Amino acid sequence: QVQLVESGGGLVQPGGSLRLSCAASGNIFSINAMGWYRQAPGKQRESVASITRGFSEEYADSVTGRFTVSIDNNRNKVYLQMNSLKPEDTAVYYCTAWDSERNYWGQGTQVTVST
């Protein structure tokens, strides 16, 4: 089992920045990749960004050039640096981690982009 705890959400104005963090614990040696999903009200959960232990990154088209995912293999943490935030980025952001059999989820952290 893997446990994930997110932090760093909050309220930010359009054009602002936030940095999300996610700490993994438990069977961390089974983790192959980590990433972030988000779910806005009334919408399905969608992938935002992911990164492997070998630092291979993937991004949703909607965040490419604005968001950066990074991983600290020593501290078993993954980060999401979000710049140039837009109101449509408002959502609950979930950390996820994959092993060879399944993925695990954090409890989510709210990000609200509004004036």
C-alpha angles and dihedrals in degrees: 000000000000126000122204128195122188128201139170105065124134147117119314135168121246110279092027131117138238133180120214122200131196126191121201125207137169119043093010095156089069093060115110100173142000134203152146135268128181137203124199122198111285093006136101122258110267136194115254106174141335138191133191128221085257090058098251107153134202129185139189112249090242093063102033110127093016105059129051125195121203136175133211105204093187094055095032091233134135125201136198116203108198119194133174090024119200131201088250089063088070108120146107106280118214128198116219136187130195131211126175093281111032147343128256129215138215123220094259135244126232120240116188122185110193145125 
